[in-house]
Amino acid sequence: MDKKKLEGLEFLTSLVTAFLLFVLGALQISKGNKFSFLIIIAGILMAANAYVKYKKYKESNI
């Protein structure tokens, strides 16, 4: 697999994972789970990871 395609795939999987964590966190908050903030923190960290991967992907395409 080409390195550019692999970097793009890493970005997309990180972005999808962050989105799914935010959805899961919202569902847990609606159910009243006491520790749902941990899921939201994990979602924020995955979103930051996706941003870093996006910057790396953009730099490699220039």
C-alpha positions as CSV (number, residue, x, y, z in Angstrom):
1,M,0.0,0.0,0.0
2,D,1.2,3.5,-0.8
3,K,2.3,5.7,2.1
4,K,0.0,8.5,1.2
5,K,-3.0,6.2,1.1
6,L,-2.0,4.7,4.4
7,E,-1.8,8.1,6.0
8,G,-5.2,9.0,4.6
9,L,-6.6,5.8,6.0
10,E,-5.1,6.4,9.4
11,F,-6.8,9.9,9.4
12,L,-10.2,8.5,8.4
13,T,-10.1,5.8,11.0
14,S,-9.1,8.2,13.8
15,L,-11.9,10.6,12.7
16,V,-14.6,7.9,12.6
17,T,-13.4,6.6,16.0
18,A,-13.7,10.1,17.5
19,F,-17.2,10.5,16.1
20,L,-18.3,7.1,17.5
21,L,-16.9,7.9,20.9
22,F,-18.8,11.2,20.9
23,V,-22.0,9.4,20.0
24,L,-21.4,6.8,22.7
25,G,-20.6,9.5,25.2
26,A,-23.9,11.3,24.4
27,L,-25.8,8.1,24.8
28,Q,-24.2,7.5,28.2
29,I,-24.9,11.0,29.4
30,S,-28.6,10.6,28.4
31,K,-28.7,7.4,30.4
32,G,-27.2,9.2,33.4
33,N,-24.0,7.3,33.6
34,K,-21.7,8.8,36.3
35,F,-18.4,8.2,34.4
36,S,-19.5,9.2,30.9
37,F,-17.0,12.1,31.0
38,L,-14.2,9.5,30.5
39,I,-15.7,8.6,27.1
40,I,-16.0,12.2,26.2
41,I,-12.3,12.8,27.1
42,A,-11.3,9.8,25.0
43,G,-13.3,11.3,22.1
44,I,-11.4,14.6,22.5
45,L,-8.1,12.8,22.5
46,M,-9.0,10.8,19.4
47,A,-10.1,14.0,17.7
48,A,-6.8,15.6,18.5
49,N,-5.1,12.5,17.1
50,A,-7.1,12.8,13.9
51,Y,-6.1,16.4,13.6
52,V,-2.4,15.5,13.9
53,K,-2.8,12.7,11.3
54,Y,-4.6,15.2,9.0
55,K,-1.7,17.7,9.3
56,K,0.8,14.9,8.5
57,Y,-1.3,13.8,5.5
58,K,-1.6,17.3,4.2
59,E,2.1,17.9,4.5
60,S,2.9,14.8,2.6
61,N,0.7,15.8,-0.3
62,I,2.3,19.2,-0.8
